[in-house]
Amino acid sequence: MGSSSGASSESSQLQHSGSEEDLRQIMDQRKRKRMLSNRESARRSRMRKQKHLDDMMAQMVHLRKENNRILTTMNVTTQFHMNVEAENAILRAQMAELTLRLQTLNEIMDYLNSSNVPFGTEYQGTQIADECFMNIPWVPPFINQPIMASADGMFMY
C-alpha cells in the first residue's frame, strides 16, 4: 500500500507540476500579450502627442503670420492717422487765420457803415464820394502767397 500511495502522490505531483507549468505558460502568455498591448498603446500615445505638437506648431506659424499682418495694418493705419492729424492741424490754423481776416474785414465794414461822415459830402475840404473806397486799390499783404501752417500751429507766409 505504501507503494500505491507513493505512486498516487507522485502522480498527483506530476499533475500539480503540469498544471503549474500550464499556469505559468498562461501567465507568461498573458504577460506578453499585455506587454504588446502596452507597447501599442504607448506607440499610439506618442503618435497622438506628435500630431498634437505638429498641430500646435502649424497654429503658431499661422498666428505669427496673422500677428505680422495685423501689425502691418496697424502701422499703416497709425501713419494714416498721423497724416490726417497733421492735415487737420494745418486746416485749423488756416481756418483761424481766415477767421481773423474775416473779423478784420467785418470791423472795417462796421467802421465804414457807422462812420459819422456821410458819403457824397465834403469832409475837411475833400469831396467824399460813394465810390471813393472802391477806387482805392486795396492790396492785402502777401497776396500771392498762400497761408501755410505747420503742425505746431505757427503761420508761415
C-alpha positions as CSV (number, residue, x, y, z in Angstrom):
1,M,0.0,0.0,0.0
2,G,2.9,2.2,0.6
3,S,3.8,1.9,-3.0
4,S,0.4,2.6,-4.2
5,S,0.1,5.7,-2.0
6,G,3.6,6.7,-3.2
7,A,2.6,6.3,-6.8
8,S,-0.6,8.3,-6.3
9,S,1.4,11.0,-4.6
10,E,3.9,11.0,-7.4
11,S,1.1,11.1,-9.9
12,S,-0.5,14.0,-8.2
13,Q,2.8,15.8,-8.1
14,L,3.1,15.4,-11.9
15,Q,-0.4,16.6,-12.3
16,H,0.3,19.5,-10.0
17,S,3.6,20.2,-11.7
18,G,1.9,20.1,-15.1
19,S,-0.9,22.4,-14.0
20,E,1.7,24.8,-12.6
21,E,3.6,24.7,-15.9
22,D,0.4,25.3,-17.8
23,L,-0.5,28.2,-15.4
24,R,3.0,29.6,-15.8
25,Q,2.7,29.4,-19.6
26,I,-0.8,31.1,-19.5
27,M,0.5,33.8,-17.2
28,D,3.6,34.3,-19.5
29,Q,1.4,34.4,-22.5
30,R,-0.9,37.0,-20.8
31,K,2.1,39.0,-19.7
32,R,3.5,39.0,-23.3
33,K,0.1,40.0,-24.6
34,R,-0.2,42.8,-22.0
35,M,3.3,44.0,-22.9
36,L,2.5,44.1,-26.6
37,S,-0.8,45.9,-25.8
38,N,1.1,48.4,-23.6
39,R,3.7,48.9,-26.4
40,E,1.0,49.5,-29.0
41,S,-0.8,51.9,-26.6
42,A,2.4,53.8,-25.9
43,R,3.1,54.0,-29.7
44,R,-0.4,55.4,-30.3
45,S,0.1,57.8,-27.4
46,R,3.4,59.0,-28.9
47,M,1.7,59.4,-32.3
48,R,-1.1,61.5,-30.8
49,K,1.4,63.6,-28.9
50,Q,3.4,64.1,-32.1
51,K,0.3,65.0,-34.1
52,H,-0.7,67.5,-31.3
53,L,2.8,69.0,-31.4
54,D,2.6,69.3,-35.2
55,D,-0.8,71.0,-35.0
56,M,0.4,73.4,-32.3
57,M,3.5,74.3,-34.5
58,A,1.3,74.9,-37.5
59,Q,-1.1,77.0,-35.4
60,M,1.9,79.0,-34.1
61,V,3.1,79.7,-37.7
62,H,-0.4,80.8,-38.7
63,L,-0.7,83.0,-35.6
64,R,2.7,84.6,-36.2
65,K,1.7,85.4,-39.8
66,E,-1.6,86.8,-38.6
67,N,0.1,88.9,-36.0
68,N,2.6,90.3,-38.5
69,R,-0.4,91.1,-40.9
70,I,-2.2,92.9,-38.0
71,L,1.0,94.8,-37.0
72,T,1.5,95.9,-40.6
73,T,-2.1,97.1,-40.9
74,M,-1.9,98.9,-37.6
75,N,1.3,100.7,-38.6
76,V,-0.3,101.8,-41.9
77,T,-3.4,102.9,-40.1
78,T,-1.3,104.8,-37.5
79,Q,0.7,106.5,-40.2
80,F,-2.5,107.5,-42.0
81,H,-4.0,108.8,-38.7
82,M,-0.9,110.9,-38.1
83,N,-1.1,112.3,-41.6
84,V,-4.7,113.2,-41.1
85,E,-4.0,114.8,-37.7
86,A,-1.2,116.9,-39.3
87,E,-3.5,118.0,-42.1
88,N,-6.3,118.8,-39.6
89,A,-3.8,121.0,-37.6
90,I,-2.9,122.8,-40.8
91,L,-6.6,123.3,-41.7
92,R,-7.4,124.5,-38.2
93,A,-4.6,127.1,-38.4
94,Q,-5.7,128.2,-41.8
95,M,-9.3,128.5,-40.6
96,A,-8.1,130.6,-37.6
97,E,-6.2,132.9,-39.9
98,L,-9.1,133.2,-42.3
99,T,-11.5,133.8,-39.4
100,L,-9.2,136.6,-38.2
101,R,-9.1,138.1,-41.6
102,L,-12.9,138.0,-41.9
103,Q,-13.2,139.5,-38.5
104,T,-10.9,142.3,-39.5
105,L,-12.8,142.9,-42.7
106,N,-16.1,142.9,-40.8
107,E,-14.7,145.5,-38.4
108,I,-13.6,147.7,-41.3
109,M,-17.1,147.4,-42.8
110,D,-18.7,148.2,-39.5
111,Y,-16.5,151.2,-39.1
112,L,-17.3,152.4,-42.6
113,N,-21.0,151.8,-42.0
114,S,-21.1,153.6,-38.7
115,S,-18.9,156.5,-39.7
116,N,-20.3,159.9,-38.9
117,V,-19.2,161.1,-42.3
118,P,-22.0,160.5,-44.9
119,F,-20.9,159.5,-48.3
120,G,-21.2,162.2,-51.0
121,T,-20.5,165.1,-48.7
122,E,-17.5,167.3,-48.2
123,Y,-15.2,166.5,-45.4
124,Q,-12.3,168.8,-44.4
125,G,-12.3,170.3,-47.9
126,T,-12.4,167.0,-49.8
127,Q,-15.4,165.6,-51.6
128,I,-16.2,162.0,-50.3
129,A,-18.0,160.0,-53.0
130,D,-19.8,156.7,-52.6
131,E,-17.2,155.0,-54.7
132,C,-14.1,156.6,-53.1
133,F,-13.2,153.5,-51.2
134,M,-13.8,151.4,-54.3
135,N,-11.4,153.4,-56.4
136,I,-8.6,152.9,-54.0
137,P,-6.7,149.8,-54.8
138,W,-6.5,147.7,-51.7
139,V,-3.7,145.2,-51.8
140,P,-3.6,142.8,-48.9
141,P,-0.2,141.8,-47.7
142,F,1.3,138.7,-49.2
143,I,-1.5,138.5,-51.8
144,N,0.3,136.0,-54.0
145,Q,1.5,133.8,-51.2
146,P,-0.7,131.1,-49.7
147,I,-1.1,130.8,-46.0
148,M,0.8,127.9,-44.6
149,A,0.6,126.5,-41.1
150,S,2.9,124.0,-39.5
151,A,1.8,121.2,-37.2
152,D,2.6,123.3,-34.1
153,G,0.1,126.0,-35.2
154,M,2.6,128.7,-36.3
155,F,1.6,130.6,-39.5
156,M,4.1,130.9,-42.4
157,Y,3.7,133.2,-45.4
